[in-house]
Amino acid sequence: NAGVTQTPKFRVLKTGQSMTLLCAQDMNHEYMYWYRQDPGMGLRLIHYSVGEGTTAKGEVPDGYNVSRLKKQNFLLGLESAAPSQTSVYFCASSYSKGGNQPQHFGDGTRLSIL
Amino acid sequence: GQQLNQSPQSMFIQEGEDVSMNCTSSSIFNTWLWYKQEPGEGPVLLIALYKAGELTSNGRLTAQFGITRKDSFLNISASIPSDVGIYFCAGRGPEYSGGGADGLTFGKGTHLIIQP
């Protein structure tokens, strides 16, 4: 009964370092999303994927890249981390677009960039 | 893009009191969702609303989809300590209206703090 699993849960990086956040879902969902959550800003969509092999930009995509090589996994990459990317990152998935399918969230990855 | 205004930003209440919060939009939505987020966790879906005027309950929680399709309300009756958290509204507009993969736009959250 895992749902959406994010790894790692915490990470501290130095400016300029790179890293990849992993999101895995076991619900056979087509759609997957990466959000960042900052104080007073709510949830903002970074990138999303409507299916294996496809990705698209969300509201705040700059500085991030994503890949969806397998349906169950959605990776978020930071090529050169910046302090402005310090945030809590949430992955979510949903069965399909439209209709009445709510998004299910992971527990987040807390990322600090020094 | 679509804008969601969620209020109040925070609430300090006594245990046992009723709670009311709302979200308003600059454009119409076809779906309203209410999530709760507890410290260290991701948002968890509480209630989903799919029709204008719809009133749906989940235990002590009741949410309504406004008739104008531009607002939604969440009420919590007889609050208890475990109700503490951040409550987010989220709305989905008509297809292709923007806001992400499925047009879902989130409010900035209402912080609920309960004093014993």
Interface residues (C-beta under 8 A of the other chain):
Chain A: V4 Y31 Y33 G40 M41 G42 L43 R44 L45 Y48 S49 V50 A56 G58 E59 F90 A92 S94 K97 G98 N100 Q101 P102 Q103 H104 F105 G106 D107 G108
Chain B: G1 Q6 T31 L33 Y35 G40 E41 G42 P43 V44 L45 A48 Y50 F88 R92 E95 G99 G100 A101 D102 G103 L104 F106 G107 K108 G109
